[in-house]
Amino acid sequence: MNDPILIAQGAKPIFLLPKMANRHGLIAGATGTGKTVTLQTLAENFSARGIPVFMADVKGDLAGMSQAGGNNPKIVERAKELGISDFKGEACPVVFWDVFSENGHPVRATVSEMGPLLLGRLLSLNDTQEGVLNMVFKIADESGLLLLDLKDLRSMVQYVADNADQFKTQYGNVSAASAGAIQRSLLELETQGADKFFGEPALDLDDLIQTQSGRGVVNILAAEKLMQQSPKVYATFLLWLLSELFERLPEIGDPEKPKLVFFFDEAHLLFSDIEPAVEQKIEQMVRLIRSKGVGVYFVSQNPLDIPDIVLGQLGNRVQHALRAFTPRDQKAVSAAAQTFRQNPKLKVERVLTELGVGEALVSMLDEEGKPGIVDRARIVPPRSQVGAITPEQRKQIVQSSSIAGHYEKTVDRESAYEKLQARAGVKAESAGAPAATPGASVPEAAKPSFFGKIESVFKPTIGPRGAIHDSMATSMAKSAARAASSQMGRQIIRGILGSFMGGRGR
């Protein structure tokens, strides 16, 4: 169903039109004012209309969407006050994800998919070090060495550093100091647990865009631990996911409802210390991904966390109470008030500091895409459970999922690490073997036959850790297919995300 979504009740009901949901939105307000409940209400209504949702659970209280609610006396009372006669508890189909594989299905990307620019930002590299990292990726691509996990990248950095003279003419200098800095940053990343994010099987975006019995699946990333250990990894992961959606989804124009709605919680982590040129690139991403049928909703405590150039793209607004204890707070209140289409019956700036829990200033786009006049309203309560669930409930949901067991089985196929280890072994054997006498004949038994060479190409190999890997022919076929489908698009998106993620001109 594509009927309007009842968001709140003010002087009159306020609706969000599904065909305007991909025009993006903002949910803002101080801690404890009701942002999470608003997010939950929006998400479950999208799900009820067959729209899949992705969100990060940074506090552990969104998991309740998997259970029917309606038992909380405050929720029931709010529904009566708003005149919702058919209010009853309803659960949403939920899939849990977790980078650490503890509270959901593992979610991974390969190092190659992440790309040097996102990794450079993640590793906090300077210009010179970013240049070396780009060189490492370029050499790996041209040498047919797959970068799947962090040990592949470590091996590749070492290989390039050890053979710096060989690459100097074509690619430029590689200093030992820069290579060492990259290795140290990779080690620090591993200690934060980020190594679990890199590898295979990588996340298939199709698994995020699923429906069950006509309801959109709500994908919840368990992000409590991730936020505590590495907020930068959290922000980079969500940004990578957005970039992958932008790259891979086809253009569909203005659909009757979004193909996916993406909630970006703790949005200030993305926009902190951002340069004006980067703001323009983010604005470009937000504007263009709309035509892919993806709605992006930023969730933040303070609207000043969102740059003006991006804020202007967020047509649907729910602004909860703001505090005005400091000059910066007062500035935020004034700025938030000015972003709405003014209501002559409201003194918006004053109301922003008076709103109660569950109240908000709400403005949604109308059928023509114009912002509605802002109104003070009470948010509709969610029908799913508000709050956390038990570990047993979560475990049961994970085990009964349609993708259970797929991402849990890690794959370690032959990639840069194994190939470089093999090269090093051959080099060591050659160094220790007696030199052949120039002009000496080679025994016939020692000469590889033509059919022996052909057979070796199709024969699986055993890696240094005992794992059975694809043959050379199979590996080349897989790599070629993957590269053909995504390499050009990834090069384009890497270019867009260069300054997007803080890359600088050299």
C-alpha positions as a printed Julia matrix, in Angstrom:
506×3 Matrix{Float64}:
  0.0     0.0     0.0
  1.18    3.49   -0.82
 -1.25    5.41    1.37
  0.09    8.45    3.25
  2.0     7.84    6.47
  0.48    9.52    9.53
  3.48   11.08   11.26
  2.0    13.4    13.85
 -1.11   15.18   15.01
 -1.06   18.96   15.32
 -3.86   21.37   14.47
 -4.56   18.72   11.84
 -3.01   15.35   10.91
  0.44   15.54    9.29
  1.27   12.95    6.65
  4.41   11.87    4.8
  3.65   10.93    1.2
  5.53    7.75    0.13
  6.3     9.25   -3.31
  8.07   12.13   -1.51
  9.95    9.9     0.91
 13.0     9.7    -1.37
 13.39   13.48   -1.09
 15.27   12.73    2.15
 14.73   14.04    5.64
 16.05   15.14    9.01
 15.22   14.01   12.53
 16.88   16.3    15.07
 16.64   17.16   18.73
 18.41   17.04   22.06
 19.01   13.78   23.93
 15.84   12.37   25.47
 13.36   14.34   23.38
 12.04   11.39   21.33
 14.23   11.09   18.2
 14.53    7.31   18.47
 10.77    6.79   18.79
 10.21    9.05   15.75
 12.76    7.05   13.79
 11.01    3.81   14.83
  7.59    5.14   13.82
  8.88    6.16   10.4
 10.72    2.87    9.84
  7.8     0.61   10.72
  5.45    2.62    8.49
  7.89    2.31    5.59
  8.07   -1.43    6.27
  4.26   -1.72    6.32
  4.21   -0.24    2.79
  6.71   -2.75    1.44
  9.71   -0.42    1.67
 12.93   -2.01    3.05
 14.84    0.0     5.64
 18.45    0.14    6.82
 19.34    1.69   10.18
 22.11    1.55   12.76
 21.21    0.79   16.37
 23.77    2.81   18.32
 22.05    2.39   21.69
 20.58   -1.1    21.44
 16.96    0.03   21.7
 15.79   -0.4    18.1
 15.82   -4.19   18.23
 12.32   -4.06   19.73
 10.98   -3.46   16.23
 11.13   -7.24   15.81
  8.44   -7.65   18.49
  4.82   -6.52   18.68
  4.3    -3.58   21.03
  1.17   -1.92   22.3
  1.57   -3.01   25.92
  3.26    0.15   27.15
  0.62    2.24   28.99
  2.15    5.53   27.79
  2.07    4.33   24.18
 -1.56    3.2    24.47
 -2.56    6.49   26.09
 -0.85    8.52   23.35
 -2.71    6.54   20.68
 -6.03    7.31   22.4
 -5.17   11.0    22.68
 -4.45   11.13   18.94
 -7.69    9.33   18.1
 -6.04    6.26   16.53
 -8.91    3.78   16.77
 -7.25    0.78   15.12
 -4.04    0.93   17.19
 -2.59   -2.49   18.0
  0.82   -4.04   18.41
  2.64   -5.17   15.24
  6.12   -6.58   14.72
  8.33   -5.84   11.71
 10.36   -8.4     9.76
 13.91   -7.72   10.97
 17.4    -8.84    9.95
 20.22   -8.11   12.37
 23.75   -7.29   11.16
 26.96   -6.86   13.13
 30.52   -6.06   12.01
 31.78   -8.11   14.96
 29.48  -11.09   14.2
 28.2   -11.09   17.79
 24.65   -9.71   17.61
 23.8   -10.31   13.97
 24.95  -11.67   10.65
 28.51  -10.64    9.74
 28.73   -7.69    7.38
 31.91   -7.37    5.3
 33.44   -5.56    2.38
 36.65   -6.33    0.53
 39.59   -3.93    0.72
 39.28   -3.39   -3.03
 35.61   -2.41   -2.71
 36.41    0.07    0.04
 39.06    1.69   -2.17
 42.19    3.71   -1.32
 40.39    7.0    -0.73
 37.99    5.71    1.89
 40.78    3.7     3.5
 43.07    6.73    3.48
 40.46    8.64    5.44
 39.9     5.68    7.76
 43.64    5.36    8.43
 44.1     9.14    8.93
 46.87    9.29    6.33
 48.5    12.5     5.16
 48.86   13.5     1.49
 52.11   11.62    0.91
 50.87    8.47    2.59
 47.61    8.6     0.64
 49.67    8.83   -2.54
 51.57    5.67   -1.6
 48.31    3.86   -0.78
 46.88    4.8    -4.18
 50.07    3.46   -5.74
 49.68    0.18   -3.86
 46.14   -0.25   -5.18
 47.23    0.61   -8.72
 50.06   -1.91   -8.71
 47.79   -4.58   -7.24
 45.18   -3.97   -9.97
 47.73   -4.13  -12.78
 49.4    -7.22  -11.3
 46.15   -9.14  -10.89
 46.58   -9.33   -7.11
 43.24   -9.31   -5.29
 42.98   -7.16   -2.16
 40.3    -8.87   -0.11
 41.29   -8.48    3.54
 43.8    -6.55    5.64
 46.51   -9.2     5.4
 46.35   -8.79    1.61
 46.84   -5.05    1.97
 49.65   -5.49    4.49
 51.47   -7.89    2.17
 50.99   -5.56   -0.79
 52.35   -2.54    1.08
 55.4    -4.54    2.11
 55.9    -5.84   -1.43
 55.77   -2.33   -2.93
 58.15   -0.99   -0.26
 60.62   -3.86   -0.74
 60.63   -3.3    -4.51
 60.47    0.5    -4.48
 63.31    0.84   -7.01
 61.4    -1.31   -9.46
 58.32    0.96   -9.35
 60.09    4.34   -9.01
 60.19    5.23  -12.69
 56.57    4.37  -13.46
 54.8     5.34  -10.23
 57.14    7.56   -8.21
 59.08    7.24   -4.99
 57.94    5.07   -2.12
 59.63    5.99    1.14
 60.08    3.45    3.89
 58.64    6.01    6.32
 55.35    6.27    4.41
 55.03    2.51    4.07
 55.76    2.13    7.77
 53.13    4.73    8.67
 50.51    2.86    6.64
 51.44   -0.42    8.33
 51.17    1.16   11.78
 47.77    2.62   10.94
 46.6    -0.78    9.69
 47.76   -2.33   12.94
 45.82    0.26   14.93
 42.75   -0.44   12.81
 43.08   -4.14   13.55
 43.27   -3.52   17.3
 39.92   -1.7    17.04
 38.41   -4.85   15.52
 37.98   -3.38   12.05
 39.81   -6.34   10.48
 36.57   -8.31   10.93
 34.88   -5.97    8.48
 37.24   -6.8     5.59
 36.97  -10.11    3.79
 34.56  -12.44    2.03
 31.76  -13.19    1.54
 31.19   -9.47    1.02
 27.77   -7.98    1.62
 25.34   -8.47   -1.26
 23.22   -5.32   -1.51
 20.27   -7.39   -2.69
 20.09   -8.85    0.81
 19.26   -5.37    2.13
 16.39   -4.85   -0.3
 14.03   -7.66    0.67
 10.36   -7.99    1.55
  8.5   -10.6     3.6
  4.78  -11.15    3.11
  4.52   -7.75    1.46
  6.34   -5.89    4.28
  9.76   -4.34    3.82
 12.55   -5.95    5.83
 14.08   -3.69    8.48
 17.87   -4.17    8.47
 19.34   -3.22   11.84
 23.1    -2.86   12.28
 24.11   -3.58   15.88
 26.43   -0.61   16.32
 26.87   -0.18   20.09
 30.3    -1.8    20.22
 31.35   -0.27   16.91
 30.49    3.23   18.11
 32.4     2.73   21.35
 35.54    1.28   19.78
 35.79    3.22   16.53
 33.28    5.94   15.6
 35.29    6.64   12.44
 34.86    3.05   11.26
 31.12    3.4    11.91
 30.81    6.58    9.83
 33.04    5.23    7.04
 31.09    1.98    6.87
 27.77    3.78    6.45
 29.3     6.08    3.86
 30.74    3.12    1.96
 27.32    1.47    2.0
 25.7     4.6     0.6
 28.34    4.82   -2.12
 27.77    1.17   -3.08
 24.02    1.78   -3.32
 24.67    4.84   -5.45
 27.0     2.92   -7.74
 25.05   -0.29   -8.22
 21.36    0.65   -8.19
 19.84    1.65  -11.54
 18.2     4.98  -12.24
 14.44    4.78  -11.68
 13.43    8.46  -11.63
 10.63    9.38   -9.23
  8.97    6.15   -8.05
  5.66    5.92   -6.2
  7.65    4.83   -3.15
 11.36    4.43   -2.35
 13.24    1.25   -3.1
 15.09    1.62    0.21
 15.16    4.12    3.07
 18.53    4.66    4.76
 18.75    6.21    8.24
 22.13    7.79    9.05
 22.22    8.09   12.84
 24.9    10.17   14.63
 25.29   12.21   11.43
 27.76   14.61   13.04
 30.45   11.91   12.69
 30.26   12.27    8.92
 30.33   16.05    8.8
 32.9    16.89   11.48
 35.86   19.0    10.28
 34.53   19.07    6.74
 35.81   21.35    3.97
 33.51   23.42    1.7
 34.49   21.43   -1.38
 33.6    18.19    0.41
 30.19   19.6     1.32
 29.48   20.09   -2.36
 30.35   16.48   -3.11
 28.08   15.23   -0.31
 25.3    17.46   -1.61
 25.85   15.9    -5.03
 25.61   12.38   -3.61
 22.43   13.15   -1.65
 20.83   14.76   -4.69
 21.75   12.01   -7.14
 20.94    8.98   -5.0
 17.32   10.16   -4.89
 16.96    9.12   -8.54
 18.04    5.6    -7.54
 14.97    5.36   -5.32
 16.9     5.7    -2.05
 15.7     8.04    0.68
 18.35    9.19    3.18
 17.32   10.45    6.62
 19.95   12.07    8.82
 19.5    11.78   12.59
 21.38   14.26   14.75
 21.14   16.13   18.02
 21.81   19.5    16.46
 20.75   20.71   12.99
 24.01   22.69   12.84
 25.75   19.3    12.48
 24.44   19.19    8.91
 26.05   21.62    6.43
 23.62   24.08    4.84
 24.31   22.74    1.35
 23.1    19.29    2.48
 20.38   20.55    4.8
 18.76   22.22    1.82
 18.2    18.77    0.26
 16.31   17.39    3.28
 12.68   18.12    2.52
 10.95   16.19    5.31
 11.7    17.57    8.79
 10.94   16.44   12.32
 12.55   18.81   14.83
 12.32   17.83   18.48
 13.18   20.15   21.37
 16.52   21.94   21.51
 18.29   23.26   24.58
 19.52   26.85   24.71
 22.04   26.77   27.56
 25.06   28.07   25.63
 25.61   30.62   22.83
 26.08   27.75   20.36
 22.79   26.21   21.54
 21.03   29.53   21.04
 22.49   29.79   17.56
 21.23   26.28   16.76
 17.72   27.17   17.92
 17.69   30.27   15.74
 19.09   28.38   12.74
 16.58   25.54   13.09
 13.69   28.01   13.32
 14.72   29.71   10.08
 14.8    26.48    8.05
 11.03   25.96    8.27
  8.26   27.4     6.18
  6.95   29.81    8.78
  3.59   29.47   10.51
  2.14   32.89   11.47
  0.41   31.26   14.45
  3.69   30.01   15.94
  6.74   31.68   17.36
  8.95   28.83   16.18
 12.13   29.88   17.96
 10.43   29.99   21.33
  8.44   26.78   20.77
 11.65   24.87   19.98
 12.75   25.2    23.61
  9.31   24.41   25.04
  8.52   21.14   23.26
  7.82   18.15   25.49
  9.0    14.58   25.0
  7.3    13.15   21.92
  6.45   16.59   20.58
  8.11   18.15   17.55
  7.92   20.84   14.92
  6.99   18.94   11.78
  7.07   19.9     8.11
  6.55   17.42    5.26
  6.62   17.89    1.48
  3.28   18.17   -0.26
  2.28   16.49   -3.52
  4.09   19.16   -5.53
  7.27   18.78   -3.51
  6.83   22.05   -1.59
  7.56   22.16    2.16
  4.45   22.25    4.3
  3.86   25.0     6.83
  5.52   23.98   10.08
  3.25   22.92   12.91
  3.68   21.89   16.53
  2.54   18.29   16.78
  2.65   15.1    18.81
  4.38   12.17   17.13
  2.35    9.04   16.43
  3.53    6.17   18.69
  5.09    3.06   17.17
  3.2    -0.23   17.05
  6.31   -2.32   17.6
  8.03   -2.74   20.95
  9.97    0.24   22.24
 13.31   -0.82   23.72
 15.73   -3.73   23.69
 15.0    -7.45   23.37
 16.51  -10.42   25.17
 19.62  -12.2    23.83
 17.49  -15.31   23.32
 15.01  -13.41   21.15
 17.82  -11.94   19.06
 19.49  -15.33   18.64
 16.25  -16.91   17.47
 15.7   -14.15   14.88
 19.26  -14.48   13.55
 19.03  -18.28   13.29
 15.65  -18.21   11.53
 16.71  -15.58    8.99
 16.62  -16.49    5.29
 20.35  -15.68    5.02
 21.37  -17.61    8.15
 24.67  -19.44    7.62
 25.67  -17.64    4.42
 27.77  -14.79    5.81
 28.86  -16.79    8.86
 31.07  -19.04    6.7
 34.19  -17.02    5.89
 35.93  -17.56    2.57
 39.69  -17.14    2.21
 40.43  -17.68   -1.45
 43.77  -17.09   -3.12
 44.53  -13.38   -3.18
 47.49  -11.02   -2.82
 48.72  -12.51    0.47
 48.88  -16.1    -0.82
 50.39  -15.14   -4.18
 53.06  -12.92   -2.67
 53.89  -15.62   -0.11
 54.25  -18.12   -2.93
 56.52  -15.74   -4.87
 58.68  -15.24   -1.81
 58.95  -19.02   -1.38
 60.0   -19.53   -5.0
 62.54  -16.74   -4.7
 64.0   -18.26   -1.55
 64.26  -21.7    -3.17
 65.94  -20.2    -6.21
 68.44  -18.38   -4.03
 69.37  -21.61   -2.26
 69.54  -23.85   -5.36
 72.84  -24.41   -7.24
 73.18  -22.21  -10.31
 72.71  -23.95  -13.64
 75.75  -24.2   -15.92
 75.31  -21.93  -18.94
 74.58  -23.98  -22.05
 73.96  -27.18  -20.09
 71.09  -29.31  -21.36
 68.05  -29.85  -19.23
 67.01  -33.49  -18.68
 63.83  -34.41  -20.52
 62.18  -35.47  -17.25
 62.73  -32.01  -15.83
 61.16  -30.24  -18.79
 57.52  -29.35  -18.16
 55.32  -30.88  -20.83
 52.75  -28.86  -22.76
 49.89  -30.85  -21.26
 51.44  -30.53  -17.8
 51.35  -26.75  -18.13
 47.71  -26.83  -19.24
 46.75  -29.15  -16.37
 48.42  -26.91  -13.78
 46.34  -23.94  -14.87
 43.11  -25.78  -14.0
 44.39  -27.57  -10.9
 43.29  -26.2    -7.48
 46.11  -25.15   -5.16
 46.68  -25.54   -1.46
 47.56  -22.33    0.35
 50.21  -21.9     3.06
 47.57  -22.39    5.77
 46.15  -25.58    4.27
 43.12  -23.98    2.61
 42.11  -25.24   -0.84
 42.0   -22.38   -3.31
 40.61  -21.98   -6.8
 42.79  -22.91   -9.73
 44.51  -20.17  -11.69
 41.9   -20.39  -14.45
 38.96  -20.28  -12.02
 40.48  -17.41  -10.05
 41.1   -15.43  -13.23
 37.53  -16.02  -14.4
 36.06  -14.87  -11.09
 38.29  -11.83  -10.95
 37.52  -10.87  -14.53
 33.77  -11.18  -13.99
 33.85   -9.15  -10.79
 36.09   -6.5   -12.35
 33.96   -6.24  -15.47
 30.8    -5.65  -13.44
 32.11   -3.11  -11.01
 35.56   -1.78  -11.8
 34.49    1.13  -13.99
 31.7     2.14  -11.65
 34.03    1.87   -8.68
 36.63    4.05  -10.36
 33.95    6.66  -10.95
 32.67    6.55   -7.39
 36.22    6.62   -6.02
 36.68    9.82   -7.97
 33.51   11.29   -6.5
 34.44   10.14   -3.02
 38.0    11.45   -3.24
 37.2    14.81   -1.75
 34.03   13.31   -0.26
 36.11   11.51    2.32
 38.7    14.17    2.84
 41.07   13.38   -0.04
 43.22   16.34   -1.04
 44.84   17.42   -4.23
 48.42   16.5    -4.72
